[in-house]
């Protein structure tokens, strides 16, 4: 048995090794259980992106009115939905629920799927209008979904850096970090 020297080095090395093993195990568990995905999110209506974007050929800006002009994309307010859905357009139970909410004057409280840490500055306008980056680049094939995703792949800093490097855009920390 090794006895610790005066500064307790073997005990310190054992503690560091135990921490490293626990950290790796926690990371592996998070990866396997979906730690790289956003938390599960419920929506007030099971919105069918495919029906609106593909079948009815509505642009993203129809519902996400600010993505070309502001830093945030925006989520549709009841008045946007009521443009088409003041009366049922089909036989969908979700649309019936939407029509009922609109007639009652209740607000639609959409929950954001994509969240960024408060120390990150991201501008939809800059990425969409100036850099001409398509929605699918970051949001994947969400336009093809028939019900709201309950969670989405989290964007990591490495994703942003790779895109910036590919387009020869600054990766200086102050470009995106507040």
Secondary structure, 3 states (H helix, E strand, C coil): CCCCCCCCHHHHHHHHHHHHHHHHHHHHHHHHCCCCECCCCCCCCCCCHHHHHHHCCCCHHHHCCCCCCCCCCCCCCHHHHHHHHCCCCCCCHHHHHHHHHHHHCCCCCCCCCCCCCCCECCCHHHHHHHCCCCHHHHHCCHHHCCCCCCCCECCCHHHHHHHHHHCCCCCCHHHHEC
